[in-house]
Structures are given as C-alpha cells and as structure tokens.
C-alpha cells in the first residue's frame, strides 16, 4: 500500500505532526526523518512535492530540488 510520505529532519516537528494525525489518516500517512538532499526514496515515489519554506533552509537548494 502506498501512502503519503513526509520527509523531515527535525524530530520535534515529526512528533508535532504525529500528534495531529487522526484515526482516519494515521493509517495512510507515513512520517519519515531524513535530509531533503539525501532522500532514501526511489525517484518515482512522488507525483507532486510541495515544500514551502524549505528551500531557503537547506544547504544546497539546487541539490534538494534535483532529488
């Protein structure tokens, strides 16, 4: 089963996101901790990526976009 995935390197943000999950969406959303510049996911894992306020925070925005 495929599920939406939320890569994140901040453990506190992951904990906050887990607290906001509801019984209806906690089975379909998977939260992962990882670096946007070194994603451990296959290239065809996503149809669309929305990342507001992320690119200005990573060391190499071009590398993050290319991933």
C-alpha positions in Angstrom: 0.0 0.0 0.0 1.4 3.4 -1.0 0.9 6.2 1.5 1.8 9.9 1.5 5.2 10.4 3.0 6.5 13.5 4.8 10.3 13.6 4.9 11.6 15.7 7.7 14.9 16.0 9.6 13.5 17.7 12.7 12.4 15.1 15.3 10.3 17.7 17.2 8.3 18.5 14.0 7.7 14.9 13.4 6.4 14.5 17.0 4.1 17.5 16.5 2.8 16.1 13.2 2.2 12.7 14.8 0.0 14.4 17.4 -2.1 16.0 14.7 -2.8 12.7 12.9 -6.4 11.5 13.3 -7.6 7.8 13.3 -8.8 8.3 9.8 -5.5 9.4 8.3 -2.9 7.8 10.6 -3.0 4.6 8.5 -2.4 6.4 5.2 0.3 9.0 6.2 3.8 7.9 7.0 6.2 10.4 8.6 9.9 9.9 8.0 13.0 11.7 9.3 15.6 12.4 6.5 17.6 15.0 4.8 15.9 16.5 1.7 19.3 16.5 -0.1 19.8 12.8 0.5 16.3 11.2 0.2 16.2 7.5 0.7 13.3 7.0 -1.6 13.1 5.9 -5.2 12.8 8.6 -7.9 9.3 7.7 -8.7 8.0 7.9 -5.1 6.0 11.1 -5.6 3.7 12.6 -8.2 3.9 16.1 -6.6 6.1 17.7 -4.0 5.1 20.8 -2.1 7.8 22.3 0.1 7.1 25.9 1.1 9.7 27.5 3.3 12.1 24.5 2.8 14.5 25.6 0.1 15.8 28.6 1.9 16.7 26.3 4.8 18.8 23.7 3.1 22.5 24.0 2.4 22.1 23.3 -1.3 18.7 24.2 -2.7 19.6 23.0 -6.2 20.6 19.6 -4.9 17.3 19.3 -2.9 15.2 20.2 -6.0 17.1 17.7 -8.1 16.4 14.9 -5.7 
